[in-house]
Amino acid sequence: MNTKEYIESGILELYVAGTLSEKESQEVYALTLKHPELLDEVLKIEAAIIKLTAAVSPRDSKLFYTSIKDKITNNNDTKVIPLDNKPNKQWFTYVSWAASIVFAAGMLWFANQNNQLKEQIRIADVDKELLEVQIEKGNTSLTEAKKLISVLRDKDIIPVPLAGQAVYPEAYAKVYWDKKSNSIVLDAQGLPEPPKGKVYQVWSLKLNPLTPTSLGVIADFNSDENKLFTIENANASEAFGITLEPEGGSESPTLEQLYTLGAVASAP
C-alpha cells in the first residue's frame, strides 16, 4: 500500500478524533501495527491535539482564535490546495478539530465566567451582611444617644458623678438615676477595659451603716462601644460605687479594687 497517500487521505485524523466506525477503527489500528510510519503519524496527530488543547485557557481567550488559525495555516505538513481542485478530507478534519476545540474553549470560558459570577455574588452577600451589621450598630448607637439625651433633659433624673479612687485615680463615671422607673443609666466611658478574667460590678450603697447591694456585673463592657448601660435599681441608694471583681461577680465589694465612688446629692 502507498502509506503516503493513506496519510494524506485524512483517515488517520478521523481515527484519532474517534469519528470512524468500529470496523474502520479496527482496520486503521491493524495497519498501524504493520506500518511504523502510520503509527508515527498517529502519535504526531495526538501530540498536536494535546498541544492545541493545552494552549486553550479562559485567560488566553483573546489569543485563542489566532492560535488556531496559525496551527492550521502554518502547519508545514499541510499542502496548499488549488482553487480548481476539490478539497481533500484532511482539510475538513482540521476544520473539525478547530470547531471541537473552539467549542471546548467556549465551554471552559463560560464555566470560568460562571464561577467568577458566583464569587462576585458571594462577596456582595458578605458586603451586604457587613453593611447590615454596621447599620444595626449605627441604629443602636443612635438609640443609646437619644436615650442619654432624654435622660439628661428629664428634670426628675438625679445625676451622680463617680470619681476615681486610689486604685485608678484617672477613672470616672456617671450615674443617671430615674427613681420613677427604678433604673439607672451608667455612663462608664471613663473606666479602662478590665483585664481578662475580671468584670466591673456596680453597687448601690447605704452609708450609715455602710450596706452595699449589688446591681450586677457589666459582662459586655469591652464589646459595648458606647459604654452606656441601663441597670435596674429599686434600692434607696445613698451612693454608687464600681469595683473590679472576678468573672461572675462577688457577694461583697472588693474595696482594694474600688475604681469609682460617688454620693447622691439629694439622698433621703
Steps between C-alpha positions, in 0.01 A plus 500: 500500500607860445533628860556861385166513319335326795635766736389784271151353472413633848379169639762502776366832627149356504635196686659718770185715521295183560256563214560173313278199537618215719591291195694785337684574827604136528628507141706814567634352822609183316678707235691704764632173638628399155631840390715692754468820296122494550541452874749787510251725318223406745727593792582832332130574453422419865792717616375791287149472649640490856714804428206692356272406789760593762538841339130573549426692822231754597780743589637474144163522328605812305786307337311174449359554152835633371671193646256263326542683172881479525486128583290433192649734242867482602531123541795393289337166419189660352491545125346802322193391308446674165158660449423277206547180705255341735598534869632176646385336821801630695379862474155407635666310784698806609183709485328240717783513752488877510123503550526241777774690679318833460190340649702356791670834557163673499367259761808558716460878462131488598581275797768742613266797458232316697743432785610864500136612510429267793802640686385857433153416631653341811715808564197725446302295754782530754523875440123526543515314831783722624307809396193376683710445813645849471154649453375305800792627705429851378134468594597366843743786554236750394243342733742512792589861424133599488440314825784687671379834369151421626642407840712815521200719422264335748465731801427204732821319414765509774857524361768343717865553395736222605861605559811286456644331806847403619533189280442708185468876567447580129177301492161667497137412430154645541168356612165640384243375749133485403308426818168477315615209284727351770797501265829674437692578185870455562743692280823304550706659225767605749582147613792304349432162343509231768773235473418147391308308766372819665175699475366824640229465765263785585387559859220694664613620842329598826745709697398462864573227562689424179286245317589403143246343265616357167329638190676243282814467291576661163592187306495668156708803595776441243261436210270796568627799303277756672573384854142585596324242716143498628477325840204432726517668841209484742721586796494811714852580387715757676808438286625292210830325455674286239755231586706257294407143586562145371272384217153430635528769766540495877257494792666805653716771339876466492592839643863469385359495145259793540533697177232769537274627779243777522232609749147597404467872568129480580514173692204459733 
